């Protein structure tokens, strides 16, 4: 019997919490059913499959990060905006490692178009307008920033920078300084 109050949204939130505790790759409908002490079959009236659950968690994580990014970017431009956005990703990943992993889940085109992923791209492009880039360089720069932010954060979370000096915060600051300098001096094609 389904417990009162269960919904797809509540399951996605509980799945996000579970992802932060045990890792996104370990989130399944079965694991969530154990958390709610219900039969697995009872959850299928709210989510279609473990993949559907993971997609809902990914969409939730993207929304949470977009909300944080919008708040952090308000009133900022140039390097301040660049650093604010980068720190949103890094701070979110540290606070919610499972959700952060979820945010990188490949979504179907229609799911991606309806997700907050679109807001992330819009905010990144807004930052880049301060660097006076035009297409296709703006798209190249969006991809560069995403690669650097997500690559650095993923390596740091995996402990990749914990065995040597200088401290990873110092490297993070220098990386953002270098990105700002690159964007201000974007190479001509």
N, C-alpha and C positions, 0 to 999 in steps of 0.2 A: 504494500500500500504506500502511495506517495505521501510524504510528509507535507503538511500544510506549509505554504510559503515558498516552496521550491519553484523556481522559474529558470529560464535560460540565462537571464542576467545574474541571478544569485549563484547559479552553477559556474558561470564564467568567473565571477569574483572569487568564489571558493577555489576554483581551479587555478586562478592567478596566485592566490595565497599558497596553495599546494606547490605550484611551480617554484616559488621563492624558497620554499622549505626543502624540496627534494630534487629540484631540477625540472625544467620544462619537458625534457625527454621522458620523464617518468610519470607525467600526467596522463591518466586514462580515465574513462568513464567508470571502470571498476574501482580505481583508487578513490575517486570522488564518491562513489556509492558507499564505500567503507567509511569515509569521513562523515557522511550523513546517516550512516547506519540504516541504509535502505537497500533494497534489491536493485541490481544493475538495471534490470528491465524497466524499473519505475522511472529511471532517469531518461530513458529513450522517448518519453513523451515531451521532453524539454530540449534535448539535443539529439541529433541524428546518429552521431558516432563520436569516437575519440578525436577524429580529424575535425569534425564540426566544433567540438569543445575547444580544441587547440586554436582553431580559427577565431573563435569568440574571445579567447584569452589574448590573442595577438591584436585583435581590433581594440580590445580594452586597453592594452598596454600602449598602443599607438595614440589612443585618445588621451590617456593620462600624460604621456610625454608631450603631446602637442599642447595641452592645457598649461603645463609647466613652462614650456618654451615660450608660449605667447605671453605669459606673465613676466618671464625673465627678459623678454625682448622689448617690452613696452618702454618707449622713450629712449631706446638705445640705437646707435648706428655705428657703422665702421667696425673697428677692432673691438669696441665694447660689446657690440651685438654678436660678433663672431665668438668671443670668449664666453658670453652668456649662453649661447646655444650649445657650444661644446661642453660647457659645465653641466647643463641640463642632462645631456646624454650620459655623461660620466657619473654624475650624482645619482641619477635614476638607476643606472646599472649596478652601482654599489648598494643601493637601498633595496633594489628588487631584481636580483640577478636572473631569476626564472622568467619574470615578465620581460626583462630586457631581451633574453633569448627569444621569447615569444614574438617580440616586436620585429624580429628578423625573419619570421616565417614567410615563406613565399605564398602569397595569396593569389587566388584566381583573379583574372583581370577585373571582373565586375565587383568582387569584394574589395580589391585594392582601390578601385575608383571611388567606392563608397566609404572608404576608411579615412582616418585622420592622417594617413600617409600623404595624402594630397596636401593637407595643411603643412606638414613638415617640409615638403618641397617648396610650397609657396613662401614659407618663412625663410628658408635658405635662400631662395631667389631674391627676397626682399633685402636680405643682408647684402647680397652680391650687387644689388643696384648701387649701393654705396661705394663699390669699387669700380663702377662704370664699365662693367663687362657687357658685351653684346653676344648674341647667339652666333656660332655654336659654343663660344668660349664659356658662356654662363652655364650651359649644361655640363661641359667638361669640369668646371669648377664645382658644381653641385656634386658630381660624382667623386671628385677629389676629396672634398670635405667629408662626405659620407664615409669614404674609404678610410681616411685618416682617423676620424672620430671613432668609428666602430672597430677598426683594427687595433687602435691603441687601447681602447677600453677592453676589448676581448683579451688581448695579451696581458694587460694588467690584472684583470680578474682571474686569469689562469695562473697568475704568479710569475709571469715571464720577466718582470722587472724587479723582483724582490731579492735577487741574489747579487746585486752589484750596485755600486755608487755611480752617479749621484741618485738621490731619491727620485722616485717616479713623478712626484709633483713638480720637481725642478725640470724634468724632461718634458712634462706636459706643458708647462709655461713656455718653455723654449720652442716647443712644437707649434703652439698657437702663435707665438711671435713670428716664427718662420712662415706660417700660413698667411698671416697678415701681410708680411713683406712680399710674398709671392703674389698675392691677390692685387696688391698695389702696383706691382711691376709685372703683370701677366705678360708672358712672352707672345710676340706677334707670330702668326702662323708662317 
